[in-house]
Amino acid sequence: EVDGPHLDKKLQLAVLVGPHTASGAEILADALQTHQRAIVIGQPTLGKDSVEHVHKLSNGWGLKLSSARLLAASGQPRAGKGVQPTLPVPAAADDDDEADAALSVARAWLRERR
């Protein structure tokens, strides 16, 4: 657990996610949600569950290797499952509209907690 004099546990955090949220952003959203430090708003994340490296071969081909498996903050295997938002926001036809909708939900949620 993270603790210290500069950590304000009363600070309300909202994390916006979507189907393109992956890697470090997905790991952070999962950790904040699991430890009840933030509400996650939007759509399920990509569900990336491995770290991959591509090695270029001398013949111009490439070799892609999975070098690590990512675990959820709970310690369980991710198994390709993305982070499920606490407050889901329906998909929109346009990515900008979707982001605006998630941002509006986040703003409303934060205003309620002032």
C-alpha positions in Angstrom: 0.0 0.0 0.0 1.2 3.5 -0.8 1.2 5.9 2.0 2.9 9.1 3.0 2.4 12.7 4.1 1.7 13.9 0.5 -1.0 11.3 -0.3 -4.5 12.7 0.0 -6.8 9.7 0.1 -9.8 12.0 0.1 -9.0 13.3 -3.4 -11.6 12.0 -5.8 -10.1 10.5 -9.0 -11.9 9.6 -12.3 -10.1 7.7 -14.9 -11.4 7.7 -18.5 -10.9 4.5 -20.5 -11.9 2.9 -23.8 -11.3 0.0 -26.1 -7.9 1.5 -27.2 -6.7 1.9 -23.6 -3.8 -0.6 -23.2 -0.4 -1.3 -21.6 0.6 1.2 -18.9 -2.7 3.1 -19.0 -4.6 -0.1 -18.6 -2.4 -1.3 -15.7 -2.8 2.0 -13.9 -6.6 2.1 -14.4 -6.9 -1.4 -13.0 -4.7 -0.7 -10.0 -6.6 2.5 -9.1 -9.9 0.7 -9.5 -8.9 -2.4 -7.6 -7.5 -0.4 -4.6 -10.6 1.8 -4.7 -8.6 5.0 -5.4 -10.5 6.0 -8.5 -13.7 5.4 -10.4 -13.2 4.1 -14.0 -15.5 5.6 -16.6 -16.0 4.7 -20.3 -15.8 1.4 -22.1 -13.9 -1.8 -21.4 -10.1 -1.6 -22.1 -8.2 -3.6 -24.6 -7.2 -6.4 -22.2 -3.6 -6.6 -23.2 -2.1 -9.5 -21.2 1.5 -9.8 -22.4 4.7 -7.9 -23.1 6.0 -8.5 -26.5 9.3 -7.8 -28.3 10.0 -7.9 -32.0 13.5 -8.8 -33.1 14.5 -8.0 -36.6 16.4 -10.9 -38.3 19.2 -10.5 -40.7 17.1 -11.8 -43.6 14.6 -9.0 -43.1 12.0 -11.1 -41.3 11.1 -10.5 -37.7 10.6 -12.7 -34.6 7.9 -11.7 -32.2 8.3 -13.0 -28.6 6.1 -12.7 -25.6 8.5 -12.0 -22.8 6.1 -11.5 -19.8 2.5 -12.0 -18.8 0.7 -9.1 -17.2 -1.3 -9.8 -14.0 -4.3 -7.8 -12.8 -3.8 -5.7 -9.7 -5.6 -8.5 -7.8 -2.7 -10.8 -8.8 -5.0 -12.9 -11.1 -4.0 -13.5 -14.7 -5.5 -10.9 -17.1 -6.4 -13.6 -19.6 -7.2 -11.0 -22.2 -9.9 -9.4 -20.1 -9.9 -5.7 -20.1 -10.7 -3.4 -17.2 -14.5 -3.1 -16.8 -15.6 0.5 -16.1 -17.4 1.3 -12.9 -19.6 3.7 -14.8 -20.0 2.4 -18.4 -20.5 4.9 -21.2 -22.1 3.6 -24.4 -20.1 3.5 -27.6 -20.7 6.4 -30.0 -20.3 6.4 -33.8 -17.5 9.0 -33.5 -14.5 8.7 -31.1 -14.8 12.4 -30.3 -18.4 12.1 -29.2 -17.5 9.1 -27.1 -14.7 11.0 -25.3 -17.1 13.9 -24.8 -19.7 11.6 -23.2 -17.2 10.0 -20.9 -15.8 13.4 -19.9 -19.3 14.7 -19.2 -20.1 11.6 -17.0 -16.8 12.1 -15.1 -17.4 15.8 -14.5 -20.9 15.1 -13.2 -19.5 12.4 -10.9 -16.8 14.7 -9.5 -19.3 17.6 -9.0 -21.5 15.3 -6.9 -18.6 14.7 -4.6 -17.5 18.2 -3.9 
